Structure formats: structure tokens, C-alpha cells
Amino acid sequence: MKRSITGRHFDLTEAITNYAQSAVDVLDKYNLDITTANTVISKSEKKGFTVEFIVNLKDKNTIVITQNDKDVYAAIDLAIERVKKALRRHADKIKGHRIMSFKDMGVEAEAVTDLDAEDIEIVPMDLELHKPMDFDEAVDALREEKKRQFIVFNDHEGIMRVMYKRADGKFGLY
């Protein structure tokens, strides 16, 4: 995780920098692939100190927390508690979801060959979570995969399409 601490309209002391650094170090325990954590501490005449934490996560989510207080240390403490709460909620949201793709299931995943009509359970998938592919990438991905039987991709008009393996080794397209 890249970290940066910036002071606006006043000079950061080493004690403030170390305090903010130790507050940001606590965020590693959430195991959320935090790419960057920026801290901006500014001083204004009316509000006292404003601490802003900008935390960028790997999956393109950004958490921005701003806290005002007369004391810079109190502002850092309050802001980092709010960041922790936001990260806990994000972690719970991620862990609470079902498996969304064959890749998430692992190498043991196999396509179902025989189904009973009574045993069918339909699990909705959010197609926006997957990286869009074009036609050639979809063909290459299906050739490489041994267990996966279908793949979703965007065609030239941006419409979601499904490509699947047929029993005769050819590919079908919906």
C-alpha cells in the first residue's frame, strides 16, 4: 500500500506525521488490497483542523472520509475510526456474497451435465463485475479452459453475448 501524508496551510511536524502514519498502518488488518492511502491535513481559521483520508481499493472503490476538529490528533482519531467502519462494511459486503463465477469456485469447478428439474437453483450474477472481453479474447479463454463451458463477453456493438463449448468441439453463440 502506498501512503502519503500532506499538510495544507501549515507545516506538518514529525509527531503529527508519525501519528497519522500509525493510524493508516492499522488499515492493513482488513486484507482488502488497499492500493493507496492518502492523508491530507489542513488548517483553517474557523474550523480548526480538517483531516481527509482517501483510501483507494483494488476493485476501483474509493473511500473518502473528512473530519473537522479543533485538535489535529482528535481529528485523526475520529477520521480513522470512520475509515475503519467503512472498510468493515465493505469487507462484510464482499464476504457476504455468494460465489459469482467459475474462477471464484476454484479448479475443482465442473459444469453440470445432468439436471433434475426439481434440483435447479438459479443464482443471479452481476455481469458488471467481470472484465469485458471481445470476441477473440472469449475464444482464446474458452480454448484454454478445460472445465468452464461458457463465457460472457461484449460484442462490437457493446451487447452482452454468451459463447459456449459444444460437444463436437465447436463454439456456439447466444
Buried (B, 14 or more C-beta within 10 A) or exposed (E): BEBEBEBEEEEBEEEBBEBBEEBBEEBEEBEBEBBEBBBBBBBEEEEBBBBBBBBBBEEEEEBEBBBBBEEBBBBBBBBBEBBBEBBEEBEEEEEEEEEBBBEEEEEEEEEEEEEEEEEEEEEEEEEEEBEEBEBEBBBEBBEEBEEBBBBBBBBEEEEEBEBBBEEEEEBEEE
